[in-house]
């Protein structure tokens, strides 16, 4: 299993650079990073299939942390976050 992520500031219509993201598996921190100038972490993590938590720390006056629990199998997964000051969404990307 490999993982990448992308954070988009939909309020401003730009990628969100400098956002801290953590990947947790079995209660342990498996990876962490900061989004680049394009709002991406291209090579975020690799590991065994299973349940993972992806924690985003967006620059929002409301959301301090956005955490997603996802089931990742074999292959590559892309888990993006779209956020604005008072709303957020995610989806399974490609």
C-alpha positions in Angstrom: 0.0 0.0 0.0 1.3 3.5 -0.9 -0.4 6.8 -0.1 -0.3 10.4 -1.4 -2.4 13.4 -0.4 -3.4 16.9 -1.6 -4.8 19.7 0.4 -6.8 22.4 -1.4 -8.1 25.7 0.0 -11.4 25.9 -1.8 -12.2 29.3 -0.2 -9.3 30.9 -1.9 -9.1 28.6 -4.9 -5.4 27.6 -4.3 -3.4 24.6 -3.1 -2.7 24.8 0.6 1.1 24.8 1.1 2.7 24.2 4.5 -0.1 22.0 6.0 1.1 19.4 8.4 -0.3 15.9 7.8 0.1 12.8 9.9 -0.5 9.1 9.1 -1.4 6.8 12.0 -1.6 3.0 11.9 -2.2 0.7 14.9 -2.0 3.6 17.3 1.5 4.6 16.1 2.6 7.5 14.0 3.6 5.9 10.6 4.5 9.0 8.7 4.3 12.8 8.9 5.0 15.6 6.4 4.1 19.1 5.2 2.4 19.9 1.9 4.6 21.4 -0.8 3.9 24.6 -2.8 1.3 22.6 -4.8 -0.4 21.4 -1.6 0.8 17.9 -2.1 2.7 15.2 -0.3 3.4 12.9 -3.2 5.1 10.0 -1.4 3.4 10.0 2.0 3.6 6.5 3.2 4.0 2.8 2.4 2.9 -0.1 4.5 0.7 -3.1 5.0 -3.0 -2.9 4.0 -5.2 -2.0 7.0 -7.0 0.7 8.8 -5.2 4.1 8.9 -6.0 7.5 10.2 -4.9 10.6 8.2 -4.8 13.7 10.3 -4.7 17.1 8.6 -4.0 20.4 10.4 -5.4 23.1 8.0 -5.1 26.8 8.6 -8.7 27.3 9.4 -10.3 29.5 12.1 -12.7 26.6 12.9 -11.0 23.3 12.1 -8.0 22.6 14.3 -7.6 19.0 13.0 -9.5 17.0 10.4 -9.0 13.3 10.8 -10.1 10.6 8.4 -10.1 6.9 9.2 -9.7 4.9 6.0 -9.3 1.3 5.0 -6.4 0.9 2.6 -5.8 -2.3 0.6 -3.1 -3.3 -1.9 -2.0 -0.6 -4.4 -1.9 3.2 -4.4 -4.4 5.5 -2.6 -4.8 9.2 -2.9 -6.6 10.9 0.0 -7.2 14.6 -0.6 -8.7 17.2 1.7 -10.7 20.2 0.4 -11.3 22.8 3.1 -12.5 26.4 3.6 -12.9 28.3 6.8 -16.0 26.5 7.9 -16.3 23.4 5.7 -14.3 20.4 4.5 -14.6 17.4 2.3 -12.6 14.4 1.1 -12.9 11.6 -1.4 -10.9 8.7 -2.7 -8.7 10.1 -5.4 -6.7 8.4 -8.0 
